[in-house]
Amino acid sequence: MAGRISSGRRKKLRRSPQLVIGTPGRLLDHVRRGTLALGSVNKVVLDEADEMLKMGFIEDVETLLALWHRTISSHSSRQRCPSASCA
C-alpha cells in the first residue's frame, strides 16, 4: 500500500478486503479518506509497527487497532499481527 494508490488498488480496497497489510499511518490515512472500510477485515498486519513504536508513534497503532476492534467486536475469528515479521 506504499506511496500513491492506483485506481485498481482503490477499487480492491472498496471490495471489502479480508486482509490488509500496511504501516499504521498509511492504513489510518485510508480509513480517514474512506478508501478502506474495516468492517470486512478479519486480519490486519501492521508493517513496521515495531519501528513506529520505537519512534514514539504508538497513538497511530492504538487508534487503528481501536477503530478495527470496534468494527469486529462481534466477530471472534479476526486476528491482528503487530508486525509482518511475526507471521
C-alpha positions in Angstrom: 0.0 0.0 0.0 3.1 2.2 -0.1 3.1 5.5 -1.9 0.3 6.7 -4.1 -2.6 4.3 -4.5 -3.6 3.3 -8.0 -7.2 3.3 -9.1 -7.0 -0.5 -9.3 -5.9 -0.9 -5.7 -8.5 1.7 -4.6 -11.2 -0.5 -6.2 -9.9 -3.6 -4.4 -10.0 -1.8 -1.1 -13.6 -0.9 -1.7 -14.5 -4.6 -2.4 -14.4 -5.5 1.3 -10.9 -6.9 1.8 -10.5 -9.6 4.4 -6.8 -9.0 5.0 -4.9 -5.7 4.9 -1.2 -5.1 5.3 0.4 -1.7 5.7 2.0 0.7 8.0 -0.2 2.1 10.8 -0.1 5.6 9.4 -0.9 4.5 5.8 -3.8 2.3 6.9 -5.2 5.2 9.1 -4.9 7.5 6.1 -7.1 5.2 4.1 -9.6 4.8 6.8 -9.9 8.5 7.3 -10.2 9.1 3.5 -12.9 6.5 3.3 -10.9 4.3 0.8 -10.7 1.5 3.4 -13.6 0.2 5.5 -12.5 -2.1 8.3 -15.9 -3.9 8.6 -14.9 -6.9 6.4 -11.3 -7.1 7.5 -10.6 -10.2 9.6 -6.8 -9.9 9.7 -4.6 -6.8 10.0 -0.8 -6.9 9.6 0.8 -3.7 10.8 4.0 -3.5 8.8 6.8 -1.6 10.6 4.7 -1.3 13.7 7.7 -2.2 15.9 9.7 0.6 14.4 6.7 3.0 14.7 6.6 2.1 18.4 10.3 2.7 18.9 9.9 6.2 17.2 7.0 7.1 19.6 4.1 6.7 17.2 2.1 4.5 19.5 -1.0 6.7 19.0 -1.3 5.6 15.4 -1.1 2.0 16.3 -3.6 2.3 19.1 -6.0 4.4 17.1 -6.0 2.0 14.2 -6.5 -1.1 16.4 -9.3 0.6 18.3 -11.1 1.5 15.1 -10.7 -2.0 13.8 -11.7 -3.5 17.2 -14.9 -1.5 17.2 -15.9 -2.9 13.8 -15.1 -6.5 14.8 -16.5 -6.8 18.3 -19.0 -9.4 17.3 -16.5 -11.5 15.2 -14.1 -13.7 17.3 -12.2 -15.1 14.3 -10.4 -11.9 13.5 -6.7 -11.6 14.2 -4.1 -9.0 14.4 -0.4 -9.3 13.8 1.6 -6.3 15.1 4.4 -6.8 12.5 4.9 -8.6 9.3 7.9 -10.3 10.9 5.6 -12.2 13.3 3.8 -14.1 10.5 
